[in-house]
Amino acid sequence: MSTPLYRIDADHSRFRDIVRGRIRRDLRRFLASGELIGRCGEKAVSIPLPQIELPRFRFGDNDGGEGQGSGEGESQPGQPADGEGGGGQAGDGEGQHILEVEVDLDDLAEMLGEELELPNIQPRGRREIEADGARYTGVRTAGPDSLRHFRRSYKRALLREVASGTWDADQPIIVPVREDFRFRARKLSKQPDSSAVVFHMMDVSGSMGREQKEIVRIQAFWIDAWLRKQYRNLEVVYIVHDAAARQVDQHTFFHLRESGGTKISSAYDLCLKQILDRYRPEDWNIYPFHYSDGDNWSARDTDLCVSLLRDEVLPRANQFCYSQVKSAHGSGQFKKDLDSHFEDVPELVTVSLEDRSGIPESIRAFLGAGR
């Protein structure tokens, strides 16, 4: 007798609940590690969970089975038989202790929000996009019978009979023909949709090492995951800078190795140019994130950065976030300068990280205001 499908669905539902509970328990460990990033697909992430396994049959070789005697069968109950089938040998197969579970990125972002108590964002910029409406607002002359519009079809048949002179008021019988039928149809309509753009800007000068870039990579992953849950349309722009800035793709952003000095204003200039050219604040929610170890070329360039932020970037952005990663070669001065100039400006948030353990709190600081 086969197991009813609803029983199988219930078992899978319970298993999903177990998996979610396990992920929630270990979420802070995932937040501070890059383990998930390499397993991330377009809409889901693969998470290795040890000691969780779906029950299933395993097929093996029963030749010379373990502990099975090959004697004459004269042994007493409970005694091993004489022969070659004594103790079982150690296997050389791979152990199966870890289960790879795919989790939707939206679910992961929801767990992130619950763990860090992040509020939902109230979008600022809005634009109209063409989307398939959920209501049937149009009428057409062809379609399936299930979408036939009775009133429109009857009206069309009545008009045809009146026009042709076959209408009899004493016997008001209407017999529609195929040409009279009208069918409900969907129409594409303009619907408001919240859009956001994230600027990830990173210092790639010689003082930013591999560990610093890995911390940036982990931060950017979780920031994007949360913002993608908040906005249907999210674009990400990657900018790297040393003494000059340029826009790159995602892979280059996280793997580029550079050397030389640091001129932070070059990144802010390029970010501002992108905003002015492509991302008007009336249509877009704008989130610039800057990652550095705190070194800058000169105090004069720091003053230029402050001016750009105060007069150009902050008035157009929902929030500007600066993450300073500790480096053996970085001075850490730039965060001090930003804090002194923008102490009473809630739209500019700065954090300082000693190591990966500070990543969860940095994400809470960046996203906790709900801007």
C-alpha positions as CSV (number, residue, x, y, z in Angstrom):
1,M,0.0,0.0,0.0
2,S,1.5,3.3,-1.0
3,T,2.0,6.2,1.4
4,P,-0.5,9.0,0.8
5,L,1.1,12.2,-0.7
6,Y,-0.1,14.3,2.1
7,R,1.9,12.2,4.5
8,I,5.1,12.7,2.4
9,D,4.4,16.5,2.3
10,A,4.0,16.5,6.0
11,D,7.3,14.7,6.6
12,H,9.1,17.1,4.2
13,S,7.5,20.1,6.0
14,R,8.7,18.8,9.4
15,F,12.2,18.3,8.0
16,R,12.2,21.9,6.6
17,D,11.3,23.1,10.0
18,I,14.2,21.1,11.6
19,V,16.6,22.6,9.0
20,R,15.4,26.1,9.6
21,G,15.8,25.7,13.4
22,R,19.3,24.4,12.9
23,I,20.2,27.3,10.6
24,R,18.8,29.8,13.1
25,R,20.9,28.2,15.9
26,D,24.1,28.5,13.8
27,L,23.3,31.7,12.0
28,R,25.8,33.9,13.8
29,R,28.5,31.5,12.8
30,F,27.4,31.7,9.2
31,L,27.3,35.5,9.5
32,A,31.0,35.7,10.4
33,S,32.2,33.1,7.9
34,G,32.5,33.0,4.1
35,E,31.1,29.4,4.0
36,L,27.9,30.3,2.3
37,I,29.2,32.7,-0.3
38,G,30.8,30.0,-2.5
39,R,27.6,28.0,-2.3
40,C,25.3,30.8,-3.3
41,G,23.2,30.4,-6.5
42,E,20.9,32.9,-8.1
43,K,18.0,32.4,-5.7
44,A,19.1,29.9,-3.1
45,V,22.1,29.0,-1.0
46,S,23.4,25.5,-0.2
47,I,24.1,25.0,3.5
48,P,26.0,22.0,4.9
49,L,24.3,20.7,8.1
50,P,26.0,17.9,9.9
51,Q,24.1,15.2,11.7
52,I,20.8,15.8,9.9
53,E,19.9,13.1,7.4
54,L,16.7,12.0,5.6
55,P,16.1,8.2,6.2
56,R,16.6,6.2,3.1
57,F,17.6,2.7,2.0
58,R,21.3,2.0,1.3
59,F,22.3,-0.7,-1.1
60,G,25.5,-2.6,-0.5
61,D,27.4,-5.9,-1.3
62,N,26.1,-8.8,0.8
63,D,28.8,-11.2,-0.4
64,G,30.5,-12.7,2.7
65,G,28.2,-10.7,5.0
66,E,29.6,-9.3,8.2
67,G,29.3,-11.7,11.1
68,Q,27.7,-14.4,9.1
69,G,29.0,-18.0,9.8
70,S,29.9,-20.4,7.1
71,G,30.1,-23.6,9.2
72,E,27.7,-26.6,9.5
73,G,25.2,-24.8,11.6
74,E,26.0,-26.7,14.8
75,S,26.6,-23.7,17.0
76,Q,24.3,-23.0,19.8
77,P,22.0,-20.0,19.8
78,G,23.9,-16.8,20.6
79,Q,27.3,-18.4,19.7
80,P,29.2,-17.4,16.6
81,A,29.5,-20.1,14.0
82,D,32.8,-21.6,13.0
83,G,34.2,-20.5,9.7
84,E,35.5,-17.5,7.9
85,G,32.6,-15.2,8.6
86,G,33.9,-14.0,12.0
87,G,34.1,-10.2,12.6
88,G,33.2,-7.6,10.1
89,Q,36.0,-5.6,8.4
90,A,36.3,-1.8,8.4
91,G,34.8,-0.3,5.3
92,D,36.7,1.9,2.9
93,G,33.7,3.9,1.7
94,E,33.1,7.6,2.4
95,G,31.1,8.4,5.5
96,Q,27.9,10.3,5.1
97,H,27.5,12.7,8.0
98,I,26.7,16.0,6.3
99,L,23.6,16.9,4.4
100,E,23.6,19.7,1.8
101,V,20.3,21.7,2.1
102,E,19.2,24.4,-0.3
103,V,17.6,27.4,1.4
104,D,15.9,30.2,-0.4
105,L,17.8,33.5,-0.1
106,D,14.5,35.2,1.0
107,D,14.2,32.8,3.9
108,L,17.8,33.4,4.8
109,A,17.3,37.1,4.7
110,E,14.2,36.7,6.9
111,M,16.3,34.8,9.5
112,L,18.9,37.5,9.3
113,G,16.3,40.1,10.1
114,E,14.9,38.2,13.0
115,E,18.3,37.4,14.5
116,L,19.5,41.0,14.3
117,E,16.1,42.6,14.8
118,L,16.2,44.5,11.6
119,P,13.1,46.6,10.7
120,N,11.6,46.6,7.3
121,I,12.7,49.5,5.1
122,Q,10.3,52.2,4.0
123,P,11.3,52.9,0.4
124,R,11.8,56.5,-0.8
125,G,12.3,56.4,-4.6
126,R,9.6,54.9,-6.7
127,R,9.2,54.3,-10.4
128,E,6.6,52.9,-12.7
129,I,7.3,49.5,-14.4
130,E,5.2,47.5,-16.8
131,A,4.0,44.4,-15.1
132,D,1.4,41.7,-15.8
133,G,-1.6,42.8,-13.8
134,A,-3.5,40.3,-11.7
135,R,-6.9,41.4,-12.9
136,Y,-8.7,40.7,-16.2
137,T,-9.4,44.2,-17.4
138,G,-9.6,43.6,-21.2
139,V,-11.9,41.9,-23.6
140,R,-10.9,40.0,-26.8
141,T,-12.6,38.0,-29.5
142,A,-10.7,34.7,-28.9
143,G,-9.9,32.7,-25.8
144,P,-10.9,29.6,-23.8
145,D,-14.5,28.9,-22.9
146,S,-13.5,29.3,-19.2
147,L,-12.9,33.0,-19.8
148,R,-16.0,33.7,-21.9
149,H,-17.6,37.0,-20.9
150,F,-21.4,36.2,-20.8
151,R,-22.7,39.7,-20.7
152,R,-20.5,41.0,-23.5
153,S,-21.3,37.9,-25.7
154,Y,-25.0,38.3,-25.1
155,K,-24.9,42.0,-25.9
156,R,-23.0,41.4,-29.1
157,A,-25.5,38.7,-30.2
158,L,-28.4,41.0,-29.4
159,L,-27.0,43.9,-31.5
160,R,-26.3,41.5,-34.4
161,E,-29.9,40.3,-34.4
162,V,-31.4,43.8,-34.1
163,A,-29.2,45.0,-37.0
164,S,-30.1,42.1,-39.2
165,G,-33.9,42.4,-38.5
166,T,-34.2,38.9,-37.0
167,W,-35.1,40.2,-33.5
168,D,-38.6,39.2,-32.4
169,A,-39.8,41.1,-29.4
170,D,-42.6,38.6,-28.8
171,Q,-40.2,35.7,-28.8
172,P,-37.0,37.3,-27.4
173,I,-34.7,34.3,-28.0
174,I,-31.0,35.0,-28.6
175,V,-28.8,32.4,-30.1
176,P,-25.1,33.6,-30.1
177,V,-22.9,32.4,-32.9
178,R,-19.1,32.0,-32.7
179,E,-18.5,35.6,-33.9
180,D,-20.5,37.0,-30.9
181,F,-18.4,35.4,-28.2
182,R,-16.1,37.7,-26.2
183,F,-13.5,36.6,-23.7
184,R,-11.8,38.1,-20.7
185,A,-8.2,39.2,-21.2
186,R,-5.4,40.4,-19.0
187,K,-3.8,43.8,-19.8
188,L,-0.2,44.9,-19.0
189,S,-0.5,47.9,-16.7
190,K,1.9,50.3,-15.2
191,Q,2.4,49.5,-11.5
192,P,4.5,51.3,-8.9
193,D,7.6,49.4,-7.9
194,S,10.4,50.2,-5.4
195,S,13.9,50.2,-6.8
196,A,17.2,50.4,-5.1
197,V,20.9,50.6,-6.1
198,V,23.8,49.6,-3.8
199,F,27.2,51.0,-4.3
200,H,30.0,48.8,-2.9
201,M,33.2,50.8,-2.9
202,M,36.4,49.2,-1.6
203,D,40.0,50.4,-1.1
204,V,42.3,48.0,-2.9
205,S,45.5,49.7,-2.1
206,G,48.5,47.8,-0.8
207,S,47.4,48.0,2.8
208,M,44.2,46.0,2.2
209,G,45.2,42.3,2.5
210,R,43.3,39.1,1.7
211,E,41.6,38.9,5.1
212,Q,40.4,42.4,5.0
213,K,38.8,41.8,1.5
214,E,37.2,38.6,2.8
215,I,35.5,40.5,5.6
216,V,34.2,43.0,3.0
217,R,33.0,40.1,0.9
218,I,31.0,38.6,3.8
219,Q,29.5,42.0,4.7
220,A,28.4,42.7,1.1
221,F,26.8,39.3,0.8
222,W,24.5,39.8,3.8
223,I,23.8,43.4,3.0
224,D,22.7,42.5,-0.5
225,A,20.6,39.5,0.8
226,W,18.6,41.8,3.1
227,L,18.1,44.6,0.6
228,R,17.0,42.1,-2.1
229,K,14.2,41.1,0.3
230,Q,13.1,44.7,0.7
231,Y,13.2,45.7,-3.0
232,R,11.9,43.8,-6.0
233,N,14.3,45.7,-8.3
234,L,17.9,45.9,-6.9
235,E,21.0,46.9,-8.8
236,V,24.5,46.6,-7.5
237,V,27.5,48.7,-8.6
238,Y,31.0,47.7,-7.7
239,I,33.8,50.4,-7.5
240,V,37.4,49.8,-6.5
241,H,39.9,52.5,-5.8
242,D,43.6,53.2,-4.9
243,A,44.8,56.5,-6.1
244,A,42.1,56.3,-8.8
245,A,38.7,54.7,-9.0
246,R,37.0,52.6,-11.6
247,Q,33.8,50.5,-11.9
248,V,34.3,46.7,-12.1
249,D,32.3,43.5,-12.1
250,Q,31.6,41.4,-9.0
251,H,34.3,38.9,-9.5
252,T,37.0,41.6,-10.1
253,F,35.8,43.5,-7.0
254,F,36.5,40.6,-4.7
255,H,39.6,39.2,-6.3
256,L,41.5,42.2,-7.5
257,R,45.0,42.7,-6.0
258,E,46.4,46.2,-6.2
259,S,49.1,48.3,-4.6
260,G,49.9,51.9,-4.3
261,G,48.4,54.9,-2.5
262,T,44.8,55.7,-1.5
263,K,42.7,58.6,-2.7
264,I,39.2,58.1,-1.3
265,S,37.7,61.1,-3.1
266,S,38.1,59.3,-6.4
267,A,35.6,56.7,-5.4
268,Y,33.1,59.2,-4.1
269,D,33.4,61.2,-7.3
270,L,32.7,58.1,-9.4
271,C,29.7,57.1,-7.2
272,L,28.3,60.6,-7.5
273,K,28.7,60.6,-11.3
274,Q,26.8,57.3,-11.4
275,I,24.0,58.7,-9.3
276,L,23.6,61.8,-11.4
277,D,23.8,59.9,-14.7
278,R,21.7,56.8,-14.0
279,Y,20.1,56.7,-10.5
280,R,18.0,59.7,-9.8
281,P,16.9,59.8,-6.2
282,E,13.3,60.5,-7.3
283,D,13.3,57.0,-8.8
284,W,15.8,55.1,-6.7
285,N,16.7,54.3,-3.1
286,I,20.4,54.8,-2.9
287,Y,22.8,52.9,-0.6
288,P,26.5,53.7,-0.9
289,F,28.8,51.4,1.2
290,H,32.5,52.2,1.5
291,Y,35.1,49.7,2.9
292,S,38.6,50.7,3.8
293,D,41.4,50.3,6.5
294,G,41.3,54.1,7.2
295,D,44.2,55.4,5.3
296,N,43.9,58.3,2.9
297,W,46.3,60.2,0.7
298,S,46.2,63.5,2.6
299,A,44.1,65.6,5.0
300,R,43.3,67.7,2.0
301,D,41.6,64.8,0.2
302,T,39.8,63.9,3.4
303,D,38.3,67.5,3.4
304,L,37.2,66.9,-0.2
305,C,35.5,63.6,0.8
306,V,33.7,65.4,3.6
307,S,32.5,68.1,1.2
308,L,31.3,65.6,-1.4
309,L,29.4,63.6,1.2
310,R,27.8,66.6,2.9
311,D,26.9,68.6,-0.2
312,E,26.3,65.9,-2.9
313,V,26.0,62.3,-1.8
314,L,24.1,62.4,1.5
315,P,21.2,64.6,0.2
316,R,20.6,62.0,-2.5
317,A,21.2,58.8,-0.5
318,N,18.9,56.9,1.9
319,Q,22.0,56.2,4.0
320,F,25.8,56.2,3.6
321,C,27.8,53.5,5.4
322,Y,31.5,53.3,6.1
323,S,33.1,50.1,7.3
324,Q,36.7,50.3,8.5
325,V,38.6,47.0,8.7
326,K,41.6,46.8,10.9
327,S,44.8,46.3,9.0
328,A,48.5,46.0,10.1
329,H,49.3,48.8,7.7
330,G,46.2,51.0,8.1
331,S,46.1,54.0,10.3
332,G,42.3,54.0,10.9
333,Q,42.2,57.8,10.8
334,F,39.5,58.2,8.2
335,K,36.7,56.9,10.5
336,K,37.8,59.4,13.2
337,D,37.5,62.2,10.6
338,L,34.0,61.1,9.5
339,D,32.8,60.8,13.0
340,S,34.0,64.3,13.9
341,H,32.4,65.9,10.9
342,F,29.1,63.9,10.9
343,E,28.5,63.2,14.6
344,D,24.9,64.5,14.5
345,V,24.0,63.1,11.0
346,P,22.0,59.9,11.4
347,E,22.2,59.2,7.6
348,L,25.9,58.5,7.9
349,V,26.9,55.4,9.8
350,T,30.4,54.2,10.5
351,V,31.7,51.0,12.1
352,S,35.1,49.6,12.9
353,L,35.9,45.9,12.7
354,E,38.8,44.2,14.5
355,D,38.1,40.8,12.8
356,R,35.3,38.7,11.4
357,S,33.5,38.5,14.8
358,G,32.4,42.1,14.4
359,I,30.5,41.4,11.2
360,P,27.0,40.7,12.7
361,E,27.0,43.9,14.7
362,S,28.3,45.9,11.7
363,I,25.3,44.7,9.7
364,R,22.9,45.6,12.5
365,A,24.4,49.1,12.6
366,F,24.1,49.6,8.9
367,L,20.6,48.2,8.4
368,G,19.0,48.7,11.9
369,A,17.6,52.1,11.2
370,G,15.3,50.9,8.4
371,R,16.2,53.8,6.0
